[in-house]
Amino acid sequence: MIDFLVYALSGKLLLFLSKRFPPVKTILYKKEFFAELYDCNLCYGFWVYLVLSFFFKNINVEQIKNKYVGQIVVAGFTTFIIHLISIGWDEIFGKVVIDAYGEQS
């Protein structure tokens, strides 16, 4: 259980830092596919967690015999859960800015 929490938190930290680091955006925006992937938090998160799952060897679903399919399932599940937590955090603690025209951003 503690391994999964370290996996989830380190992935979220990696996502946060990569979104704040300008060279990552510059590199990924050279191709349209990667730009769309980078802009979608759920999609980008899945690939970050999938790559991270190869470094955390003991994060796997025991019932799935194929190791790689288990890592894909764990990456998808973790991405979805962290995405829901992030949406909730932003909803509660996020800042809403309303401009002069009444548009919300």
LINPE-V606362 format. One record per backbone hydrogen bond with DSSP energy under -1.0 kcal/mol. CO is the residue of the C=O (numbers start at 1). NH is the residue of the N-H. Records with the same first field share a line. If there is no record, write none. Layout:
CO->NH  NH
This chain:
1->5
2->6
3->7
4->8
5->9
6->10
7->11
8->12
9->13
10->14
11->15
12->16
13->17
14->18
15->19
16->20
21->24
22->26
23->27
24->28
25->29
27->30
31->35
32->36
33->37
34->38
35->39
36->40
40->44
41->45
42->46
43->47
44->48
45->49
46->50
47->51
48->52
49->53
52->55  56
55->57
56->59
66->70
67->71
68->72
69->73
70->74
71->75
72->76
73->77
74->78
75->79
76->80
77->81
78->82
79->83
80->84
81->85
82->86
83->87
84->88
85->89
86->90
87->91
88->92
89->93
90->94
97->105
99->102
103->99
